[in-house]
Amino acid sequence: MIKTEYREIKAISTLPKRVITLRTIDCGKMEEGDSEPHGECPHCGALGRWIHVFLCDDGLIYGAMSGCIKLFGEAPKTKLAIMGEKAIEKEKASARDLDYRGKKTPVAKWFIAVLDALKDLELGNITLEEAEKIGKTEYFKRAEWLRDNGYSR
C-alpha cells in the first residue's frame, strides 16, 4: 500500500476553504492502449491524472483532483497565501532557469523564509498561526524593501 502525502477525506458537506495550492502531482500520462488514468482522487476516488495538494483554513493539508478542488472553495487571501504563491512561482522559475541556462536564478530571502514556513507547516513542525505570522512578517519586509528601493509607489 502506497502511503499518501496528503490527508484523505470523503465528506463533501463541510469542506474547509483552500488557502494555497502547494503543488500539483502528475500521476502520469495514459499510454497507448491504456484507457485508464493512473491517479485516484483522494477526495472521491475518481480516476484522473492530476492531484492538487493544498493547505486549507483549518491548517491541514488536503488533496483532490481538478474537479473536486472546486468544491473546497477559496478562502480570503492572507499574507501567507500571497507570499506563498509568489514564492512557489519564483522557485519554479529558478528551476526552469537551471534547466534552460544551466544556472539557477537566486530566490529572495523572504521567499525562502515563506517556503520554509510552508514546508514546516506541512511537516507539522509549526501551526497555521505561526506560518501566518512568518508570511505577514516577510510580506512587510518585502514591501518595505521595494518601497525603499523605488520599485513601488
C-alpha positions as CSV (number, residue, x, y, z in Angstrom):
1,M,0.0,0.0,0.0
2,I,1.4,3.4,-1.0
3,K,1.4,6.0,1.7
4,T,-0.2,9.2,0.5
5,E,1.4,12.5,1.2
6,Y,-1.9,14.3,1.8
7,R,-4.9,13.9,4.0
8,E,-7.8,11.9,2.5
9,I,-11.4,13.0,3.1
10,K,-14.7,11.7,1.9
11,A,-17.4,14.1,3.3
12,I,-18.3,16.9,1.0
13,S,-20.8,18.8,3.1
14,T,-18.5,20.7,5.4
15,L,-15.3,21.2,3.5
16,P,-12.7,23.7,4.6
17,K,-11.7,26.6,2.4
18,R,-8.5,26.5,0.3
19,V,-5.8,28.9,1.3
20,I,-3.0,28.0,-1.1
21,T,-2.2,25.2,-3.6
22,L,1.2,23.8,-2.6
23,R,1.9,21.6,-5.6
24,T,0.3,19.5,-8.3
25,I,1.2,15.8,-8.7
26,D,1.3,14.4,-12.2
27,C,0.2,10.7,-11.9
28,G,1.4,10.1,-15.4
29,K,0.1,10.2,-19.0
30,M,-2.2,7.5,-20.3
31,E,-0.2,5.3,-22.6
32,E,-1.4,4.0,-25.9
33,G,-3.6,1.0,-25.4
34,D,-4.2,2.0,-21.8
35,S,-7.5,3.7,-21.4
36,E,-7.4,4.1,-17.6
37,P,-5.9,7.1,-15.8
38,H,-3.2,6.3,-13.3
39,G,-4.2,8.5,-10.4
40,E,-7.1,8.3,-7.9
41,C,-8.7,11.4,-6.3
42,P,-8.2,11.3,-2.5
43,H,-11.5,13.1,-2.1
44,C,-13.9,11.0,-4.1
45,G,-11.9,8.1,-5.6
46,A,-12.4,9.1,-9.2
47,L,-9.6,8.3,-11.7
48,G,-7.6,11.0,-13.3
49,R,-4.1,12.4,-13.9
50,W,-3.6,15.5,-11.7
51,I,-3.8,15.6,-7.9
52,H,-3.6,19.1,-6.3
53,V,-2.2,19.2,-2.8
54,F,-3.3,22.3,-0.9
55,L,-3.5,24.0,2.5
56,C,-6.9,24.8,4.0
57,D,-8.0,27.3,6.5
58,D,-8.2,24.6,9.2
59,G,-4.4,24.3,9.0
60,L,-4.4,20.8,7.4
61,I,-3.1,19.6,4.0
62,Y,-5.6,18.0,1.7
63,G,-5.5,16.5,-1.8
64,A,-8.1,16.5,-4.6
65,M,-8.3,16.2,-8.4
66,S,-9.2,19.2,-10.6
67,G,-12.9,18.7,-10.4
68,C,-13.1,18.1,-6.7
69,I,-10.8,21.0,-5.7
70,K,-13.6,23.4,-6.8
71,L,-15.8,22.0,-4.0
72,F,-13.4,23.3,-1.4
73,G,-13.9,27.0,-2.3
74,E,-11.3,29.7,-1.8
75,A,-10.6,31.4,1.5
76,P,-9.8,35.1,1.6
77,K,-6.2,35.8,0.6
78,T,-3.9,36.1,3.5
79,K,-0.3,37.5,3.5
80,L,0.9,33.9,3.8
81,A,-1.1,32.9,0.7
82,I,0.0,35.9,-1.3
83,M,3.7,35.4,-0.4
84,G,3.4,31.6,-0.8
85,E,2.1,31.9,-4.3
86,K,4.8,34.3,-5.3
87,A,7.5,32.1,-3.6
88,I,6.3,28.9,-5.3
89,E,6.3,30.7,-8.7
90,K,9.8,32.1,-8.1
91,E,11.1,28.7,-7.1
92,K,9.6,27.2,-10.3
93,A,11.2,30.0,-12.4
94,S,14.5,29.3,-10.7
95,A,14.3,25.6,-11.5
96,R,13.4,26.4,-15.2
97,D,16.4,28.6,-15.4
98,L,18.6,25.8,-14.2
99,D,17.1,23.5,-16.9
100,Y,17.5,26.1,-19.8
101,R,20.6,28.1,-18.8
102,G,22.4,25.7,-16.6
103,K,22.4,28.3,-13.8
104,K,19.8,28.9,-11.1
105,T,18.4,32.3,-10.5
106,P,18.6,33.2,-6.8
107,V,15.4,33.3,-4.9
108,A,14.9,36.2,-2.5
109,K,15.4,35.5,1.2
110,W,11.8,36.5,2.1
111,F,10.5,33.9,-0.4
112,I,12.8,31.3,1.0
113,A,11.5,32.0,4.5
114,V,7.9,31.6,3.4
115,L,8.8,28.3,1.5
116,D,10.4,27.0,4.7
117,A,7.4,28.0,6.7
118,L,5.1,26.2,4.3
119,K,7.3,23.1,4.5
120,D,7.4,23.2,8.3
121,L,3.6,23.6,8.3
122,E,3.2,20.6,6.1
123,L,5.5,18.5,8.3
124,G,3.6,19.6,11.4
125,N,6.5,21.5,13.0
126,I,4.6,24.8,13.2
127,T,1.0,25.8,13.4
128,L,-1.0,27.7,10.8
129,E,-0.9,30.8,13.1
130,E,2.9,30.6,13.3
131,A,3.1,30.2,9.5
132,E,0.7,33.2,9.0
133,K,2.9,35.3,11.3
134,I,6.0,34.4,9.2
135,G,4.1,35.2,6.0
136,K,3.0,38.5,7.3
137,T,6.4,39.5,8.5
138,E,8.1,38.6,5.2
139,Y,5.3,40.3,3.3
140,F,6.1,43.6,5.0
141,K,9.9,43.1,4.8
142,R,9.5,42.7,1.0
143,A,7.1,45.7,0.7
144,E,9.5,47.9,2.7
145,W,12.5,46.9,0.6
146,L,10.5,47.5,-2.6
147,R,9.4,50.9,-1.4
148,D,12.9,51.9,-0.2
149,N,14.5,50.9,-3.5
150,G,12.0,52.7,-5.7
151,Y,10.1,49.7,-7.0
152,S,6.7,50.7,-5.7
153,R,4.8,54.0,-5.4
